[in-house]
Amino acid sequence: MTIWKPKKELLLGTKWKFAVLILLVAMFALLIKLLVISLSFDPIVPIIIVLLLIILVPVTAFIVELFFTTGHT
């Protein structure tokens, strides 16, 4: 029976994954802030931002799921 030892590249990979997750959270926070600010402007701008959020939420969920399911063999 072999004991699993983490490889150095796998550890670097997890740091990279967390950096990407932080960037994704920052992107969503910025989009929500833009949505709140743009509510007082043109009516088309909030619609565009909501559509961006609707598109980006499943994409982000897919990226996160892909990150946390790969590399664990």
N, CA, C and O atoms as CSV, one atom per row, in Angstrom:
chain,resi,resn,atom,element,x,y,z
A,1,MET,N,N,0.844,-1.186,0.000
A,1,MET,CA,C,0.000,0.000,0.000
A,1,MET,C,C,0.888,1.248,0.000
A,1,MET,O,O,1.786,1.381,0.832
A,2,THR,N,N,0.635,2.135,-0.917
A,2,THR,CA,C,1.463,3.339,-1.014
A,2,THR,C,C,0.768,4.510,-0.344
A,2,THR,O,O,-0.456,4.640,-0.371
A,3,ILE,N,N,1.580,5.347,0.250
A,3,ILE,CA,C,1.063,6.555,0.886
A,3,ILE,C,C,1.077,7.674,-0.148
A,3,ILE,O,O,2.082,7.898,-0.823
A,4,TRP,N,N,-0.042,8.368,-0.263
A,4,TRP,CA,C,-0.132,9.446,-1.241
A,4,TRP,C,C,0.690,10.636,-0.779
A,4,TRP,O,O,0.516,11.142,0.330
A,5,LYS,N,N,1.588,11.073,-1.650
A,5,LYS,CA,C,2.400,12.251,-1.354
A,5,LYS,C,C,2.063,13.326,-2.374
A,5,LYS,O,O,2.108,13.071,-3.578
A,6,PRO,N,N,1.728,14.516,-1.914
A,6,PRO,CA,C,1.397,15.578,-2.876
A,6,PRO,C,C,2.629,16.005,-3.657
A,6,PRO,O,O,3.718,16.155,-3.103
A,7,LYS,N,N,2.438,16.194,-4.925
A,7,LYS,CA,C,3.535,16.678,-5.760
A,7,LYS,C,C,3.622,18.184,-5.642
A,7,LYS,O,O,2.640,18.850,-5.312
A,8,LYS,N,N,4.793,18.716,-5.913
A,8,LYS,CA,C,4.991,20.154,-5.810
A,8,LYS,C,C,4.101,20.905,-6.809
A,8,LYS,O,O,3.549,21.958,-6.488
A,9,GLU,N,N,3.969,20.360,-8.008
A,9,GLU,CA,C,3.153,21.047,-9.013
A,9,GLU,C,C,1.676,21.046,-8.635
A,9,GLU,O,O,0.954,21.983,-8.974
A,10,LEU,N,N,1.214,20.000,-7.932
A,10,LEU,CA,C,-0.182,19.966,-7.490
A,10,LEU,C,C,-0.445,21.045,-6.441
A,10,LEU,O,O,-1.500,21.678,-6.438
A,11,LEU,N,N,0.529,21.245,-5.551
A,11,LEU,CA,C,0.376,22.304,-4.549
A,11,LEU,C,C,0.358,23.675,-5.211
A,11,LEU,O,O,-0.431,24.543,-4.837
A,12,LEU,N,N,1.231,23.863,-6.197
A,12,LEU,CA,C,1.210,25.132,-6.931
A,12,LEU,C,C,-0.110,25.294,-7.672
A,12,LEU,O,O,-0.636,26.400,-7.802
A,13,GLY,N,N,-0.634,24.174,-8.155
A,13,GLY,CA,C,-1.914,24.223,-8.860
A,13,GLY,C,C,-3.048,24.669,-7.959
A,13,GLY,O,O,-3.939,25.397,-8.397
A,14,THR,N,N,-3.028,24.232,-6.680
A,14,THR,CA,C,-4.111,24.641,-5.788
A,14,THR,C,C,-4.016,26.129,-5.473
A,14,THR,O,O,-5.039,26.802,-5.348
A,15,LYS,N,N,-2.796,26.647,-5.343
A,15,LYS,CA,C,-2.661,28.097,-5.139
A,15,LYS,C,C,-3.203,28.855,-6.345
A,15,LYS,O,O,-3.843,29.896,-6.194
A,16,TRP,N,N,-2.948,28.339,-7.529
A,16,TRP,CA,C,-3.438,28.980,-8.742
A,16,TRP,C,C,-4.959,28.919,-8.796
A,16,TRP,O,O,-5.610,29.873,-9.224
A,17,LYS,N,N,-5.526,27.787,-8.359
A,17,LYS,CA,C,-6.985,27.651,-8.348
A,17,LYS,C,C,-7.624,28.670,-7.408
A,17,LYS,O,O,-8.637,29.282,-7.747
A,18,PHE,N,N,-7.037,28.850,-6.235
A,18,PHE,CA,C,-7.604,29.813,-5.296
A,18,PHE,C,C,-7.457,31.242,-5.810
A,18,PHE,O,O,-8.320,32.085,-5.565
A,19,ALA,N,N,-6.364,31.515,-6.522
A,19,ALA,CA,C,-6.200,32.850,-7.109
A,19,ALA,C,C,-7.287,33.104,-8.151
A,19,ALA,O,O,-7.839,34.202,-8.217
A,20,VAL,N,N,-7.592,32.101,-8.959
A,20,VAL,CA,C,-8.651,32.250,-9.966
A,20,VAL,C,C,-10.005,32.430,-9.292
A,20,VAL,O,O,-10.821,33.231,-9.746
A,21,LEU,N,N,-10.252,31.685,-8.207
A,21,LEU,CA,C,-11.521,31.828,-7.486
A,21,LEU,C,C,-11.669,33.230,-6.906
A,21,LEU,O,O,-12.751,33.817,-6.951
A,22,ILE,N,N,-10.576,33.765,-6.360
A,22,ILE,CA,C,-10.628,35.131,-5.816
A,22,ILE,C,C,-10.915,36.129,-6.936
A,22,ILE,O,O,-11.693,37.065,-6.752
A,23,LEU,N,N,-10.290,35.930,-8.093
A,23,LEU,CA,C,-10.563,36.819,-9.234
A,23,LEU,C,C,-12.011,36.719,-9.691
A,23,LEU,O,O,-12.617,37.730,-10.044
A,24,LEU,N,N,-12.579,35.507,-9.689
A,24,LEU,CA,C,-13.976,35.346,-10.091
A,24,LEU,C,C,-14.917,36.037,-9.111
A,24,LEU,O,O,-15.885,36.678,-9.521
A,25,VAL,N,N,-14.634,35.906,-7.817
A,25,VAL,CA,C,-15.461,36.581,-6.814
A,25,VAL,C,C,-15.356,38.096,-6.973
A,25,VAL,O,O,-16.356,38.805,-6.864
A,26,ALA,N,N,-14.150,38.588,-7.230
A,26,ALA,CA,C,-13.980,40.025,-7.434
A,26,ALA,C,C,-14.735,40.493,-8.679
A,26,ALA,O,O,-15.304,41.585,-8.688
A,27,MET,N,N,-14.739,39.667,-9.732
A,27,MET,CA,C,-15.458,40.026,-10.950
A,27,MET,C,C,-16.962,40.119,-10.684
A,27,MET,O,O,-17.620,41.050,-11.148
A,28,PHE,N,N,-17.506,39.149,-9.932
A,28,PHE,CA,C,-18.930,39.198,-9.611
A,28,PHE,C,C,-19.261,40.403,-8.730
A,28,PHE,O,O,-20.294,41.048,-8.914
A,29,ALA,N,N,-18.386,40.700,-7.778
A,29,ALA,CA,C,-18.628,41.863,-6.921
A,29,ALA,C,C,-18.635,43.142,-7.745
A,29,ALA,O,O,-19.463,44.025,-7.524
A,30,LEU,N,N,-17.718,43.238,-8.689
A,30,LEU,CA,C,-17.664,44.423,-9.552
A,30,LEU,C,C,-18.906,44.521,-10.428
A,30,LEU,O,O,-19.458,45.606,-10.605
A,31,LEU,N,N,-19.349,43.386,-10.979
A,31,LEU,CA,C,-20.558,43.412,-11.814
A,31,LEU,C,C,-21.789,43.808,-11.009
A,31,LEU,O,O,-22.635,44.555,-11.501
A,32,ILE,N,N,-21.898,43.317,-9.781
A,32,ILE,CA,C,-23.051,43.676,-8.950
A,32,ILE,C,C,-22.987,45.152,-8.566
A,32,ILE,O,O,-24.015,45.829,-8.520
A,33,LYS,N,N,-21.783,45.650,-8.290
A,33,LYS,CA,C,-21.629,47.068,-7.971
A,33,LYS,C,C,-22.002,47.929,-9.180
A,33,LYS,O,O,-22.672,48.952,-9.040
A,34,LEU,N,N,-21.563,47.506,-10.363
A,34,LEU,CA,C,-21.939,48.230,-11.576
A,34,LEU,C,C,-23.450,48.203,-11.796
A,34,LEU,O,O,-24.034,49.187,-12.250
A,35,LEU,N,N,-24.077,47.073,-11.471
A,35,LEU,CA,C,-25.524,46.967,-11.610
A,35,LEU,C,C,-26.230,47.962,-10.698
A,35,LEU,O,O,-27.169,48.637,-11.119
A,36,VAL,N,N,-25.776,48.053,-9.444
A,36,VAL,CA,C,-26.397,48.977,-8.497
A,36,VAL,C,C,-26.197,50.422,-8.948
A,36,VAL,O,O,-27.118,51.235,-8.871
A,37,ILE,N,N,-24.984,50.739,-9.421
A,37,ILE,CA,C,-24.705,52.106,-9.873
A,37,ILE,C,C,-25.507,52.441,-11.128
A,37,ILE,O,O,-26.011,53.554,-11.275
A,38,SER,N,N,-25.622,51.460,-12.037
A,38,SER,CA,C,-26.251,51.744,-13.324
A,38,SER,C,C,-27.773,51.792,-13.255
A,38,SER,O,O,-28.418,52.154,-14.239
A,39,LEU,N,N,-28.355,51.438,-12.127
A,39,LEU,CA,C,-29.810,51.494,-12.021
A,39,LEU,C,C,-30.339,52.919,-12.157
A,39,LEU,O,O,-31.499,53.130,-12.509
A,40,SER,N,N,-29.477,53.891,-11.876
A,40,SER,CA,C,-29.931,55.277,-11.981
A,40,SER,C,C,-29.694,55.864,-13.376
A,40,SER,O,O,-30.074,57.006,-13.635
A,41,PHE,N,N,-29.075,55.104,-14.268
A,41,PHE,CA,C,-28.788,55.593,-15.613
A,41,PHE,C,C,-29.755,54.993,-16.626
A,41,PHE,O,O,-30.924,54.763,-16.318
A,42,ASP,N,N,-29.266,54.744,-17.824
A,42,ASP,CA,C,-30.086,54.175,-18.895
A,42,ASP,C,C,-30.722,52.851,-18.467
A,42,ASP,O,O,-30.119,52.099,-17.702
A,43,PRO,N,N,-31.923,52.560,-18.946
A,43,PRO,CA,C,-32.527,51.268,-18.583
A,43,PRO,C,C,-31.877,50.074,-19.291
A,43,PRO,O,O,-32.052,48.935,-18.859
A,44,ILE,N,N,-31.130,50.322,-20.371
A,44,ILE,CA,C,-30.532,49.202,-21.105
A,44,ILE,C,C,-29.279,48.669,-20.401
A,44,ILE,O,O,-28.955,47.489,-20.534
A,45,VAL,N,N,-28.575,49.520,-19.657
A,45,VAL,CA,C,-27.316,49.099,-19.024
A,45,VAL,C,C,-27.546,48.031,-17.951
A,45,VAL,O,O,-26.825,47.033,-17.943
A,46,PRO,N,N,-28.518,48.193,-17.043
A,46,PRO,CA,C,-28.764,47.108,-16.082
A,46,PRO,C,C,-29.173,45.798,-16.742
A,46,PRO,O,O,-28.832,44.720,-16.255
A,47,ILE,N,N,-29.897,45.891,-17.836
A,47,ILE,CA,C,-30.317,44.677,-18.540
A,47,ILE,C,C,-29.097,43.935,-19.071
A,47,ILE,O,O,-29.019,42.710,-18.979
A,48,ILE,N,N,-28.140,44.684,-19.630
A,48,ILE,CA,C,-26.922,44.069,-20.156
A,48,ILE,C,C,-26.121,43.423,-19.023
A,48,ILE,O,O,-25.596,42.321,-19.185
A,49,ILE,N,N,-26.027,44.100,-17.883
A,49,ILE,CA,C,-25.258,43.554,-16.760
A,49,ILE,C,C,-25.934,42.308,-16.198
A,49,ILE,O,O,-25.253,41.346,-15.843
A,50,VAL,N,N,-27.263,42.312,-16.112
A,50,VAL,CA,C,-27.980,41.122,-15.640
A,50,VAL,C,C,-27.771,39.960,-16.607
A,50,VAL,O,O,-27.584,38.823,-16.173
A,51,LEU,N,N,-27.799,40.231,-17.901
A,51,LEU,CA,C,-27.536,39.177,-18.881
A,51,LEU,C,C,-26.120,38.627,-18.732
A,51,LEU,O,O,-25.907,37.419,-18.834
A,52,LEU,N,N,-25.153,39.511,-18.490
A,52,LEU,CA,C,-23.779,39.058,-18.249
A,52,LEU,C,C,-23.715,38.152,-17.024
A,52,LEU,O,O,-23.047,37.118,-17.048
A,53,LEU,N,N,-24.407,38.538,-15.957
A,53,LEU,CA,C,-24.427,37.699,-14.751
A,53,LEU,C,C,-25.076,36.349,-15.031
A,53,LEU,O,O,-24.595,35.321,-14.554
A,54,ILE,N,N,-26.159,36.342,-15.796
A,54,ILE,CA,C,-26.847,35.087,-16.115
A,54,ILE,C,C,-25.928,34.170,-16.922
A,54,ILE,O,O,-25.964,32.951,-16.755
A,55,ILE,N,N,-25.114,34.750,-17.787
A,55,ILE,CA,C,-24.191,33.945,-18.586
A,55,ILE,C,C,-22.996,33.501,-17.745
A,55,ILE,O,O,-22.538,32.366,-17.882
A,56,LEU,N,N,-22.492,34.363,-16.891
A,56,LEU,CA,C,-21.256,34.067,-16.174
A,56,LEU,C,C,-21.431,33.129,-14.985
A,56,LEU,O,O,-20.480,32.444,-14.609
A,57,VAL,N,N,-22.609,33.077,-14.388
A,57,VAL,CA,C,-22.798,32.202,-13.221
A,57,VAL,C,C,-22.610,30.722,-13.588
A,57,VAL,O,O,-21.861,30.035,-12.894
A,58,PRO,N,N,-23.250,30.196,-14.642
A,58,PRO,CA,C,-23.001,28.786,-14.983
A,58,PRO,C,C,-21.563,28.535,-15.440
A,58,PRO,O,O,-20.983,27.491,-15.137
A,59,VAL,N,N,-20.993,29.492,-16.167
A,59,VAL,CA,C,-19.610,29.337,-16.613
A,59,VAL,C,C,-18.673,29.269,-15.412
A,59,VAL,O,O,-17.759,28.445,-15.383
A,60,THR,N,N,-18.894,30.123,-14.431
A,60,THR,CA,C,-18.063,30.115,-13.226
A,60,THR,C,C,-18.262,28.819,-12.446
A,60,THR,O,O,-17.295,28.247,-11.943
A,61,ALA,N,N,-19.492,28.354,-12.342
A,61,ALA,CA,C,-19.742,27.087,-11.643
A,61,ALA,C,C,-19.032,25.938,-12.349
A,61,ALA,O,O,-18.481,25.053,-11.694
A,62,PHE,N,N,-19.040,25.947,-13.671
A,62,PHE,CA,C,-18.356,24.909,-14.428
A,62,PHE,C,C,-16.848,24.968,-14.204
A,62,PHE,O,O,-16.206,23.931,-14.032
A,63,ILE,N,N,-16.277,26.173,-14.204
A,63,ILE,CA,C,-14.838,26.337,-13.993
A,63,ILE,C,C,-14.446,25.853,-12.603
A,63,ILE,O,O,-13.449,25.149,-12.443
A,64,VAL,N,N,-15.228,26.229,-11.604
A,64,VAL,CA,C,-14.923,25.811,-10.228
A,64,VAL,C,C,-15.019,24.301,-10.096
A,64,VAL,O,O,-14.167,23.674,-9.467
A,65,GLU,N,N,-16.054,23.716,-10.688
A,65,GLU,CA,C,-16.209,22.258,-10.621
A,65,GLU,C,C,-15.063,21.562,-11.337
A,65,GLU,O,O,-14.561,20.542,-10.867
A,66,LEU,N,N,-14.651,22.105,-12.464
A,66,LEU,CA,C,-13.536,21.534,-13.220
A,66,LEU,C,C,-12.249,21.612,-12.416
A,66,LEU,O,O,-11.471,20.658,-12.387
A,67,PHE,N,N,-12.023,22.747,-11.762
A,67,PHE,CA,C,-10.802,22.913,-10.977
A,67,PHE,C,C,-10.731,21.922,-9.833
A,67,PHE,O,O,-9.675,21.342,-9.582
A,68,PHE,N,N,-11.831,21.720,-9.141
A,68,PHE,CA,C,-11.781,20.904,-7.935
A,68,PHE,C,C,-11.989,19.422,-8.200
A,68,PHE,O,O,-11.871,18.615,-7.278
A,69,THR,N,N,-12.296,19.042,-9.439
A,69,THR,CA,C,-12.412,17.620,-9.729
A,69,THR,C,C,-11.201,17.097,-10.477
A,69,THR,O,O,-11.030,15.881,-10.574
A,70,THR,N,N,-10.355,17.966,-11.009
A,70,THR,CA,C,-9.164,17.495,-11.712
A,70,THR,C,C,-7.980,17.457,-10.764
A,70,THR,O,O,-7.911,18.225,-9.804
A,71,GLY,N,N,-7.067,16.574,-11.039
A,71,GLY,CA,C,-5.839,16.485,-10.257
A,71,GLY,C,C,-5.956,15.652,-9.005
A,71,GLY,O,O,-4.993,15.560,-8.244
A,72,HIS,N,N,-7.118,15.031,-8.758
A,72,HIS,CA,C,-7.290,14.212,-7.552
A,72,HIS,C,C,-7.417,12.750,-7.949
A,72,HIS,O,O,-8.463,12.132,-7.753
A,73,THR,N,N,-6.338,12.200,-8.512
A,73,THR,CA,C,-6.391,10.797,-8.939
A,73,THR,C,C,-5.784,9.903,-7.888
A,73,THR,O,O,-5.736,8.686,-8.065
